[in-house]
Amino acid sequence: MKVTIVGGGFGGVKTALELAKNKYTEITLISDKPDFQYYPALYGTATGHSKRQAWVALGEIFGNAKNVTVIIDTVLSIDPSSKQLKAASGNTYDYDHCVLALGAVTTYFGIEGLDTYAHGIKSAEEINRLKHHLYEQMGERHIIDKNYVIVGGGPTGVELAATLGTYLERLRVYYKLPAHKIHITLVEASPRVLVRMHEKTSRNVEKRLKKIGVKVETGKVVQSANADTLMVSGRPIKSQTVIWTSGVANNPFFKNNAEHFELSKNGKVVVNEYMQAGKDLYVIGDNAFTQYSGLAQVALHDAHFIAHNLEQQRLRKPLKKYKAVMPPVVVPVGENWAVFEWRKLRIKGWPASLLRRAADVMGYRDILPLGYALNIWQTQEIVQNDYFTPSAPPAEK
């Protein structure tokens, strides 16, 4: 059996690893990046911790998998009738079974100026631009911004808001700037932060953020941005450092190939009870219109499901029907403090932070051998002085 997987995130990598356990299955993994990106660690990398915690080369993950071929290319289109994928390189790839796990992309909802003036932390390139911007401000111009504004009160925004102040203070000391109060504001359009979690959890997190010096503004809508001002619900906030963590959309691949897919209102792909979008064509993770889509744990769950059913199909056995499973959610809010939720269970404080540490071990272990996973996990504690210098500019935006 030959399976082609498009996407090198949690869903794609885990599907390949599960299928690779059977030596009779030939797997081709096509990714537009040479590294697997561990999204839960991006906020840490963005605030001065080791890069190793966030990126692992696909070659290292599949080095011992003799039946997995990794190809770095960007798939642009699909023809289900001929079972063929076309890529940006000009190459075409045939498939017997295809699993699409392309992940989500950032969207600015058409808000004026955000795509030009806002920073992000969802890729190495975005993190590099942000760090270079901070170097230009503090290292070259010797200034501290009036406000550091984070837009988006989801897990990423909360995690970043809780750690950014400590990072900026380290930069201030490193660049020998005078003592100065650093103002961090978290802006969220919804009535509360972490809107997908329980109201009590949201209140606890907001209280925690305020305690560590973060100003939280909920129910406020970003309207526009320019070089030094963010307009929020009719009020200007002076800032040259706006970090956008809100807004994700389905990968544009599906809209660009909409004739082959049924898309929901939010642009995700409608799949059947076997996660199929067509004959021998599967869509999983962030791309699929399922109940808890959008979380890494869901992508891993989907990967196990698809790998099981493909093996069942190879053996000509009955397929299992998909059942959405609510995953546990744990969000760190500064050092040694977090919130954890699973069904009716809610934990906060240092016990939840221990659960987050354990969850990261399991997250790395899902894609790496245990020893390697523990080694990467330990790098979360490494603080690096990777401040930019003029000789290390970021890529052009």
C-alpha positions in Angstrom: 0.0 0.0 0.0 1.3 3.5 -1.0 0.2 6.5 1.1 1.1 10.1 0.3 0.8 12.6 3.2 0.8 16.3 2.7 1.8 18.3 5.7 4.7 18.1 8.2 2.8 19.1 11.4 1.4 17.0 14.2 -1.2 15.3 12.0 1.0 14.5 9.0 4.1 13.4 11.0 2.1 11.2 13.4 0.2 9.6 10.6 3.5 8.8 8.8 5.1 7.4 12.0 2.1 5.1 12.7 1.9 3.8 9.2 5.7 3.3 9.1 5.3 0.6 11.7 4.1 -1.7 8.9 7.0 -2.5 6.6 4.5 -3.3 3.8 3.3 0.3 3.6 5.2 2.9 1.5 4.8 6.4 2.8 5.7 9.7 1.1 5.6 12.8 3.3 5.5 16.1 1.4 6.1 19.2 3.5 6.8 22.8 2.6 9.3 23.1 5.5 12.2 20.8 6.4 11.3 20.9 10.1 8.5 19.8 12.3 7.3 22.8 14.3 6.2 22.2 17.9 3.7 25.0 18.3 3.2 24.8 22.0 6.8 26.0 22.5 6.8 28.9 20.1 6.0 31.5 22.8 9.0 30.3 24.7 11.3 30.5 21.7 9.9 34.0 21.0 10.9 35.1 24.5 14.5 34.0 24.5 14.4 30.3 25.2 16.2 27.6 23.1 15.1 27.2 19.5 15.6 23.5 19.8 12.4 23.2 21.8 10.3 24.4 18.8 11.9 22.8 15.7 13.0 19.3 14.9 14.3 18.3 11.5 12.0 15.9 9.6 15.1 14.0 8.6 15.8 13.3 12.3 12.3 12.2 13.0 12.2 9.7 10.1 15.9 8.8 10.0 15.3 5.2 11.0 12.0 4.8 9.0 13.1 2.9 5.9 9.7 3.1 4.3 9.2 6.8 4.7 10.4 9.3 2.0 10.4 12.9 2.9 10.0 15.5 0.1 10.3 19.3 0.7 7.9 20.9 -1.7 4.7 22.9 -1.7 1.6 21.2 -3.0 -0.6 23.6 -5.0 -3.4 21.5 -6.5 -5.0 18.1 -6.5 -6.8 16.1 -9.1 -8.7 13.3 -7.3 -9.8 11.7 -10.6 -6.3 11.0 -11.7 -5.0 10.8 -8.1 -2.3 13.3 -8.7 -0.8 16.3 -6.8 0.9 19.2 -8.5 3.6 21.2 -6.6 5.3 24.6 -6.8 8.5 22.9 -8.0 6.7 21.8 -11.1 6.8 18.2 -9.9 3.7 16.0 -9.8 3.1 13.3 -7.3 0.8 10.3 -7.8 -0.9 8.7 -4.9 -3.0 5.6 -4.0 -4.2 7.0 -0.8 -3.7 10.7 0.2 -3.9 12.3 3.6 -4.1 16.1 3.7 -2.8 17.6 7.0 -1.7 21.1 5.9 -2.5 23.0 9.1 -4.0 26.5 9.5 -2.6 29.9 8.4 -2.7 33.3 10.0 -5.5 35.7 8.9 -5.8 39.4 9.7 -9.5 39.5 8.8 -8.7 42.3 6.3 -7.9 44.8 9.1 -6.1 47.7 7.6 -2.3 47.8 8.3 -2.0 44.7 10.4 -0.3 42.6 7.7 2.3 45.4 7.4 2.9 46.5 10.9 2.0 43.6 13.2 4.5 40.9 14.2 3.8 37.3 14.8 5.3 34.3 16.5 3.9 31.4 14.5 7.0 30.6 12.5 10.8 31.0 12.7 10.6 33.8 10.2 8.1 35.7 12.3 10.0 35.2 15.5 13.2 36.4 13.8 11.5 39.6 12.6 10.1 40.3 16.1 13.5 39.8 17.8 15.2 42.0 15.2 12.6 44.7 15.8 13.3 44.6 19.5 17.0 44.8 18.8 16.5 47.9 16.6 14.4 49.5 19.4 16.5 48.6 22.4 19.9 47.8 21.0 20.2 50.5 18.3 17.8 53.3 19.2 18.0 52.7 23.0 14.3 53.1 23.6 11.6 51.1 25.3 8.2 51.1 23.6 5.3 53.0 25.2 3.2 49.9 25.0 3.8 46.3 23.9 0.4 45.1 22.6 -0.6 41.5 22.1 -3.8 40.9 20.1 -5.6 37.7 20.8 -6.7 36.2 24.1 -6.4 32.6 23.1 -3.7 30.2 24.5 -0.9 31.7 22.4 -1.7 35.2 23.3 -2.1 34.4 27.0 1.2 32.4 27.1 3.1 35.2 25.4 1.6 38.0 27.5 2.6 36.2 30.6 6.3 35.8 29.6 7.0 38.8 27.4 7.6 41.2 30.4 10.4 39.0 31.8 12.0 38.8 28.4 11.9 42.5 27.8 13.4 43.2 31.2 16.3 40.9 30.4 16.7 42.8 27.1 16.6 46.1 29.0 19.4 44.9 31.3 21.4 43.4 28.4 21.3 46.7 26.5 22.0 48.7 29.6 18.9 50.8 29.4 17.7 52.8 32.4 15.1 51.2 34.7 11.7 51.6 33.1 8.2 50.2 33.7 7.3 48.0 30.8 3.6 48.2 29.7 2.1 45.1 28.2 -1.5 45.0 27.0 -3.5 42.0 25.9 -6.4 42.9 23.6 -9.2 40.4 23.0 -12.4 40.9 21.0 -14.4 38.4 23.0 -15.9 39.2 26.4 -13.1 37.1 28.1 -9.8 35.5 27.5 -9.6 31.8 26.7 -13.2 31.8 25.4 -13.2 28.1 24.6 -12.5 27.3 28.3 -14.8 27.6 31.3 -15.7 31.1 32.5 -14.2 30.4 35.9 -10.9 29.5 34.2 -11.0 32.7 32.2 -11.5 34.8 35.3 -8.6 33.0 37.1 -6.3 33.6 34.1 -7.3 37.3 33.8 -6.6 37.8 37.5 -3.2 36.0 37.2 -2.3 38.2 34.2 -3.1 41.4 36.0 -1.1 40.2 39.0 2.0 39.9 36.9 1.5 43.3 35.4 -0.4 42.6 32.1 -3.2 45.0 31.3 -6.2 43.0 29.9 -8.7 44.6 27.6 -11.6 42.3 26.6 -14.5 43.1 24.4 -12.2 45.4 22.3 -11.9 45.2 18.6 -8.8 46.1 16.6 -9.7 48.4 13.7 -6.4 49.4 12.1 -2.7 49.7 12.6 0.1 52.0 11.4 3.8 52.4 12.3 3.1 53.7 15.8 -0.6 53.4 16.6 -3.1 50.6 17.0 -6.7 51.7 16.8 -8.8 49.6 19.2 -12.6 50.2 19.5 -12.2 53.9 18.5 -9.3 54.5 20.9 -5.6 54.8 19.7 -2.9 52.9 21.6 0.5 54.2 20.9 2.8 51.2 20.1 5.4 50.3 17.6 5.3 46.7 18.8 2.0 44.9 18.1 2.1 41.1 18.1 -0.8 39.4 16.4 -1.7 36.0 17.9 -5.4 36.0 16.9 -7.0 34.8 13.7 -6.4 31.5 11.9 -8.0 30.3 8.7 -7.9 27.0 6.9 -5.0 26.5 4.6 -5.7 28.3 1.3 -5.0 25.1 -0.6 -8.6 24.0 0.0 -10.2 27.3 -1.2 -7.9 27.2 -4.3 -9.1 23.6 -5.0 -12.7 24.2 -3.8 -14.1 22.2 -6.8 -12.9 19.0 -5.1 -14.1 19.7 -1.6 -17.2 20.6 0.4 -16.3 23.5 2.6 -18.0 24.6 5.8 -18.8 28.3 6.6 -15.4 28.7 8.3 -13.6 27.2 5.3 -12.8 23.8 6.8 -13.4 20.6 4.8 -16.5 18.6 5.4 -15.5 14.9 5.8 -17.6 11.8 6.2 -17.6 9.4 9.1 -14.3 8.0 8.0 -12.7 11.4 7.6 -12.8 11.1 3.8 -13.3 14.0 1.5 -13.4 11.7 -1.5 -12.3 8.3 -2.7 -9.0 7.4 -1.0 -8.7 11.1 0.1 -8.5 12.0 3.8 -8.5 15.4 5.5 -7.4 15.6 9.2 -6.4 18.0 11.9 -7.0 21.7 11.6 -8.2 21.3 8.0 -11.2 19.0 8.9 -14.6 20.3 10.0 -14.8 18.2 13.2 -15.9 19.1 16.7 -12.6 19.9 18.4 -10.5 20.7 15.3 -7.7 23.3 15.9 -5.8 21.6 18.7 -2.6 19.6 18.5 -4.1 16.8 20.5 -6.9 16.5 18.0 -4.5 16.3 15.1 -2.7 13.4 16.9 -6.0 11.7 17.6 -7.0 12.0 13.9 -3.6 10.6 12.8 -4.1 7.5 15.0 -7.6 7.1 13.5 -6.5 7.4 9.9 -3.5 5.1 10.3 -5.7 2.5 11.9 -8.2 2.6 9.1 -5.7 2.6 6.4 -4.2 -0.6 7.9 -7.7 -2.1 8.2 -8.2 -1.3 4.5 -5.0 -3.0 3.6 -6.1 -6.1 5.5 -9.6 -5.8 3.9 -11.1 -5.5 7.4 -14.1 -3.3 8.5 -13.3 0.4 9.0 -13.8 2.2 12.3 -16.1 5.3 12.3 -14.7 8.6 13.6 -15.6 9.8 17.0 -14.5 13.2 18.2 -12.8 13.1 21.6 -12.5 16.2 23.8 -8.8 16.7 24.6 -7.5 18.1 27.9 -6.3 21.7 27.6 -3.4 23.2 29.7 -2.2 26.8 29.3 0.8 28.1 31.1 0.5 31.7 32.5 3.9 32.7 33.5 6.5 30.7 35.5 5.2 27.8 37.6 1.6 28.7 37.0 -1.0 27.3 34.6 -4.6 26.3 34.1 -5.8 22.8 33.2 -9.2 21.7 32.0 -10.6 18.3 31.0 -14.3 17.8 31.1 -15.4 18.9 34.6 -11.9 18.8 36.0 -10.3 22.2 36.5 -6.9 22.9 38.1 -4.9 26.1 38.4 -1.5 27.2 39.8 1.7 25.1 40.1 -0.1 21.7 40.0 -1.4 22.6 36.5 2.1 23.8 35.5 3.4 20.3 36.4 0.7 18.9 34.1 1.9 21.2 31.3 5.4 19.9 31.7 4.2 16.4 31.6 2.1 17.2 28.5 5.1 18.5 26.7 7.0 15.3 27.5 4.1 13.4 25.9 4.0 15.8 23.0 7.6 15.3 22.1 7.3 11.6 22.7 4.5 11.4 20.1 7.0 12.2 17.4 10.4 11.2 18.8 12.1 8.3 20.6 11.9 8.7 24.4 15.6 9.6 25.0 15.5 12.3 22.2 12.2 13.5 23.4 13.5 14.0 26.9 16.5 15.8 25.6 14.4 18.3 23.6 12.0 18.7 26.5 14.9 19.7 28.8 15.9 22.5 26.4 12.8 24.4 27.5 14.8 25.5 30.5 17.6 26.9 28.4 17.7 30.7 28.1 19.7 31.9 25.2 21.3 35.3 24.6 20.3 35.1 20.9 19.8 38.9 20.5 20.1 40.2 17.0 23.0 42.2 15.7 23.0 44.3 12.5 24.8 41.4 10.8 21.8 39.1 11.3 18.8 40.7 9.8 15.5 38.9 9.4 14.1 37.8 6.1 12.0 40.3 4.2 8.4 40.4 5.1 
